[in-house]
Amino acid sequence: MDENPFLYFYLVLVLGTMAVLVIGHVYKMVRDDSYGGFPPGNKGLPFIGETMQFMAAINSRKGFYNFVQVRRLKYGDCFRTNIFGNTQVFFSSKEAAKIILSNEGENFTKKYMKSIAELVGNHSVLCAPPEHHKMIRTRLANLFSTSSLSNFIKQFDELILQSLPTWEKKGTVVVLREALAITFKAMCKILMSLESGEELEMLEKDVAHVYEAMLAFPLKLPWTRFYKGLQARKRIMKTLEKIITLRRKGGVEAQRDDFLQYLVTDEDKLASSSSSSSSETLKKLTDAEIRDNILTMIIAGQDTTANAITWMVKYLGENQEALNLVKTEQLKLAETTSTKSCLTLEDLNYYMPYASKVVKESLRLSSIVAWFPRMVLEDCEIQGYRIKGGWSVNVDAKSIHLDSKFFNDPDVFNPSRFNDETKPYSFLAFSLGGRTCLGMNMAKSMMLVFLHRLITTYEWEVLDSDSSTEPWAMFSRLKSGCPVIVTRNKEEEKANDE
């Protein structure tokens, strides 16, 4: 011992420092709780909280939402936890949803986990700070205007008409796989006029890697999902950078009529074509902002919609009454639109009342986005609980959608429940308030067009009734992918014979 006095001194110093830090952290937690008024819950271990339990849920058969579900059953409509060093509070009441979602920018702002921001980019409309978000959202809003949506519906309908005839030759069709392919092509076409080729194929694979990494543990080692997602992002950024550079050079590429061309238009042309005098509306996005948001819109437009379509096909295949009602409606529409090559926005808005309820009920029951995160800007009180500035609050949409106080028999697929108006803040498929999903109408239109073409072409049998979801997926994804066998429906065969 006498030979290494300094070694023991430093060992004692390190251990003592660690003990002080841990004791200080525990004291802070105890002190905070002693004031009372904070939401119930378990803050977990010092520094890491319940991160390991959250990651364990992601890697289990039950999936990440089970982490929330278990704690809600234990603590009630509000509980507190700690994930990745951040205090997270979950609310599953429509009263809390109203407070949080209707005060966007005042006391709450959208905030995803840091790892998600690394994947989609800090300039993404999902992750941009409040002062920057409004400007980006204003520029992106053009993609979702009435004229753009009308054009998109035509393009999407054409893609489905090309794809559906191949289904009957495949034996078993996995709906999710087909829906992902169609929605990806649709988004790339309207965003960048990218329709085929090696570039599109590589982009599709890389976007899938980014999505698969969103809830992965943020460990940057070569064999991890997170690292592979980051590498895929780099390749996507290079591809988009090359495309943007060509657009800025002019020539043939600059003649494209798509959303990217709108974003890279020079400021003078933008100002002369804009009906608004707001300098914020006229401000151009940087290339980095364009790249991040093109990636964001591809992921949001492809994956969330493809998952919603898959659940819709499964629910209808297992509910004959609803299927018969929507089929009658759609066959009637098919008779009146037989002289047109494609569906129109007017068809969707005025001639699909029951189909619209099918879409809404599919979104409610599947809850593609399980919860909506917001960061608290200043100390406040929600439902009698003290909430500190800097904490994250999460509106548990899935729990609200399955609450019997708002929906009778909430686990039953029943589109007719939407014959009546829903209670405010009880249907949150696209969030509400200042950050309501920009692509809400586009997503619903894609689901309606897909439904119309499928139901007027085929009858189908769902081969796997299991409703298990992929545990790693950020958006509710049916694990089986919904395998079906399709046969031409009698009405379609009769029309072909004639």
N, C-alpha and C positions, 0 to 999 in steps of 0.2 A: 504493500500500500504506500510506503514512503517513497517509492520510486516514481510514482505518477500522481503527485498531489494535484497538479493542474488538470489532469484528466478527470479526476473525481470532482474537482471544483466546477469545471464546465458542465459535467453531467448533472450535478445538482442544480446548476444555474438553468440549464435547459428544461429539466423536469419541473423546477419551480416556476419558471415562466409559463410552461404549458398548464400547470395547475392553476396559476393565477388567471390565465385566459379563460379556462373552463369554468372556474368558480365565478369569474366576472360575468360570463355569459349566462350561467345559471341564475346568478343574482339578479341580472337584468330581467330575465324571464319571470322570476318570482316577484320582483318589484312591480313589473307591469301588471301582473295578474292581481297583485294586492290592491291596486287601485279599483279593480272590478270593472264590470261593464264590457269587457272584451268577449268576443264570441267563444263558445266552448270549443274544445278540440285538443289535439295532441301535437305539440311543437316538435316532438321527436328528439333526436340527439343534437347536442350543441353543433352549430355550424351547418351540418348537413340535413337536419330536420328529418323528414320522412321520405327523403329522396330515394332511398333504397327500396322502401315499400312501394313507391310509385313505379319505379323501374321494374320491380318484381311483377307488378300487375300487368305492365306492358308485355312482359315476356311469359305471362301465364296464358292459359286457355281463355280466361274470362275477359282479358283486355284491360286497357287503362281506365275505362269508366268504372270498373269494379272498385277501384281505389276510392272514387267519389261515392259510389253507391253504399259501400260498407259504412263509411263515416256518416253519411246522411241518415242511415237507419239507426245509427248509434246516438247521434247528437241532435237530429231534427233538421229543420229548414235552413239552419245556418251552422257552419262549423269552420274552424280555423286549422290550418296545417302549415307546414314549411317544406317547400320543394326547391332544390338547387339554391338554398340560402335565402329564398324570398318568402315572406309571409303571404299565404294565399287564403282568402276567405271565400267560401262557396255559399251562394244563396239560391234557394229553390222555391221562392214565392214570387207571384206576379207583382206584389207590392214593391219588393226589392228590385225586381226587374225594371219597373217603371222609374224608380229613383235613379238607378244606375244608367240605364240606356237613354233616358230623356234629358240627362244633364251632361252629355258628351261635350267636352271642351271647357266646361265650367268647373266641375270638380273631378271629372273622370276622363281618361283618354285610353285609347286602345293600346294594349301592350301584350305581345306574345313573348314566349321564352326567348332568351338570347340566342339559343341554338337555332331556333326557327328563323330569326332575323339574319343569322349568318348564311342560311340556305337560300332564302328568297331575296335577301338584300335589305340594307337599312333604308334604301330609298323606296322600297315597296309601299304601296298604299296601306298594306297591313301593318307596317312597322314605323312609318314616318311619324315624327313628333307632331303635336297639334298644329303648330304654326306653319308647318310644311304640308301637312296632310290635306288641308283645304285646297291649296293650289293644285296639288297632284290630282285630287279627286275631280276638280273642275275640268282639268284637261282630259281626264279619262272618260268623263261623262258623255262625250260625243259618241263613243262606241255604242252607247246604250240609248241613243236618241231613237225616236220613232222611225225615221228614215233608215237608219243603220239597222235597226231591228227587223224592219220589213225586208231589207236586202239579205240579212242573215238567215231569216226563216226560209227564203227561197233556196239559198245555198245549202242549208242543212237538209231540207227536204230532198234536194237532188242527191245528196250523199246517201241518204237512207234508201232512196229508190234504186240506187246502184248496188247497195249492200244487201238488202233484204232478199232478193231473188236467189242468192247463193246459200241461204240458210237451209232450205229443204234438201240440199245435196250433201249436207255435212253430217247427217245422222243426229248426233247430240250437239246442240249449240249451247255454249256457255255465254249467257247474256252479258255478263260483266265484261268479258274479253271483247265482244263485239261492240258494246257501248263505249268502252274506252277508246277503241280504234276510231269509231265514227266521231266522237266528240273531240278527240285530238286533231283529227284532220279538219274538222269544222273550225276550231279555234285558230289553227295555223293558217288556214285559208283567209279568214276574215281579217286576221291581224297582220299577216305578212305576205299574202298571196302565195304561200308555200304549199304546194299540192302533192308533190311526189319527189322521188330521188333519194340518193344516199344521205343528203343533208337532213331531210325530213326523218328518215329512219333513225339516224344517230340522235337527233333531237328527241325523238320519242323515247328512246332508251334512257337518255340522260335525265329527262324530266321525271321518269319513273324512279330513278335512283334518288333524285332530290326529294321526291314525295316520301319514299320509303325511309328516308333519314330524319324526317321531321320530329319524330318522337323517340329517336334513338339516343342512347346515352352519348353526350357530346365529347367523346374520346377520339382524338385525332391520331389514330393508329391505322396503318394501311388495311388491316383486315376488318375494320369496323364499318357498320352501315353509315355512320356519321361521316367518316373520312371519305367513303365512296361517294356520298352525297355532295360533299364539298368539291371533290374532283369533277364530278358531273357538272356542278354549277360553273366551274371555271371553263369547261368546254362549251357550255351553253352561252356564256358571256362572250367567248371568242367568236362563236358562230353569229350571234346577234350583232357584235361589233362589226364584223365583216359585211353583213347585210346593210347595216346603217351607213357604213362608209360608202358603199355603192350607191345608196339612195342620195347621199349628200353630193356625190359627184355629178348627179344628173344623168342624162341619157335615157336609155330604155327603161332601166330599173326605176327611175324617178317618175315614170308614167303610170306606175301601179296605182290602182284605186283601192287602197286598203287603209287600215287604221295606223299602221306604222308610217305611211306616207303623210298622213295627217299630222302625226307627232313631229316629224322632221321638217315640215314645211317652214320656209323662212318666215321671220317675224312680220315682214311687210305684207306678205300674202295672207298670213293668218289674220292680221289686223284688218285688212280690207274685206276679208270674207266673214268676219265675225260681226254679229249683230249687237254685241255687248261692248260698252265702252270701258269696262273694268280692266285695269292694268293687270290685275291678278288673273283674269280669264285669258288675257293675251300673252302672258309670260310663257316662253318656251321651256320645255323640260331639257335637262342636260342629257347627254347620251347615257350616262350611268343611270339616271332616273328612268329613261326609256327602257333600258335593258332589264332592270329589276322589275318593272311593272309589266313588261311583255311576259316575262317568266311567271309572274304572279297570276296574270290573267289566263295563261295556258293551264296552269295547275288548277286554278279555281274553276275554270270553264270545263275542263276535261274531267277531273276526278270527282268533284262533288256531284256533277250532273250525271255522270255514268253510274255512280253508286245509287243515286236516286232512281234512275231508270230501272236498274236491276231490281231494287226493292219493289218498285211499282209492278213490274212483270210478275214477280213472285206473289205479291199480295193478290193480284187479280186472278192469277192461275189457281189460287187456293180459295177463292171466294166467288162462286158461280153467280150468285145474285148480282153482285156489283159488276161482274164481267158482262152479264146479259144486258144490264142497263146501259153500260157505256158502249157496248157493241151496237145496240139498237140506235143510239144517238149518232155514232160514227158512220154507220152504214147509210143513214139518212143524209148525213153531210156528204158522203162520197157520191151519192146520186146527184146532188146539186152542183158538185164541183168536178164532175166527170169530164167536162169540156176544158178544164184548166190543167196545165201541166204540174203546177205546184200550189200548195196551200198558201194562204195569205194571212197577214196579221188580223184582218177583219174576220176571217174564218175562225181563228183562235179566240178572238174576243167576244164574238156574238153567237157562235154556233156550237160551242163546246161547254155548256154550263155544267153538265154532270162530269165530263172529263176533267174539268178544272177542279172539281171537288175530289176526284180520284187523285190528282196530282197533290193537292193540299193534304189529303189524308195520308198519302204515302210519305210525304215529308214529315208530317207530325209523328207518325208511328215509327219511322226509321231514325228520326233526329240525326241527320247526316252530320251536323255540327253539334256536338254534345253540350258545349258550354261556350260562352262568350266572355273573354277576359278583358278587364279594364284596370288601369293603374289609378290609384287614388292620388289626386294632386295635393289635397289639404286634409287635415284631420276633419272627420265628420261623424255623423251618427246615422246608422241604417237599422231600422226595425228595433230601436232601443239599444243597439250594440255600438260601442265605440270602435271606430275604424281609423287607423293612423295613415297619414299621408305617406306615400311610398309603398304601401301594401298593394297587393293585387286583389281585386274582387272579381268573382266569376259568377255570371248568371247561368245557372244550371238549367238549360233549355230542355234537356231530355226529361228531367224530373217533372218539370212543369207540364210538358206534353203528355205525360203519363199519369197526371194527377186526376183522380176521380172527382175532385171538387170542380174541375173545369170541363171534363169530358166523361160522359157516362160510358162504362165498360171501356176504359182507355186502352186495353190491350187488344181490343177487337177492331178489325179493319172495317170501317163503316163510313164511306164518303158522304152519305146522306146526313151525317151529323152537322155538316157545314151548310145545310139548308137554313139554319139559324145563324145569326151573328155570334161570333165567338166573343168571350169576355176580353176586354183590353189586356194586352201583355200576356195572353195565354197561348198564343201561337207565335213562335219565335224562330221559325225555320230560317229566316233571312235577317235575324236580329231586328231592331227597331231604332228609331232616333237618328241622330246625325251620322251614324256609321251603318245605316241599313245597307245591305249588300247591293253594290252597284249593278251586279249582273242578275238581279232577282227576276226581271221580266224575260231576260234571255234564257235563263235556266228553265223557267216555267214553259216558255215557248218550245224549247228543245224537247222537253218531256211530252208536251201535247202533240207535237209533230210526230215524234217517235211512236207514241201510243196510237195515233190515228192510222199510220201506215202499217203498224204491226197487226192491229185488230181487224183491219179491213183486208189483210192478206192471209193471215194464218190463224189457226187454232193451235194452242200449245199445251203441253203437259209438263208440269214442274216435276223433275225427277228426284229432287232432294228437298225435303221439308225442313231440314235443319236451319235454324235462324242464327247460328253462331257467327260472330264477327271476327275479322282479322284483329288479333290483339295489338299489333304494332301500328295499325292504320290510324291516322289523325282524324279522318272522316269515316263514318260508319260504313264499313265494307263487308258485304256478305261473304263469308269464308268459302262457301261452295261456288260462288260466282253465279249461282242460279242456272244449273244445267237444265235444258228443256229439249223436248222433241216437238218439232213443228210439222203441221200438215196444212195444205192449202184449205182455206175454209170454203164451204159450199158456195157462198155467194161469189167468191173470187173465181172458182172453177166455172160457174155458170156464165159469168161475164166473159171469161176467156173463150168458152165454147161458142158464144154468140158472135 
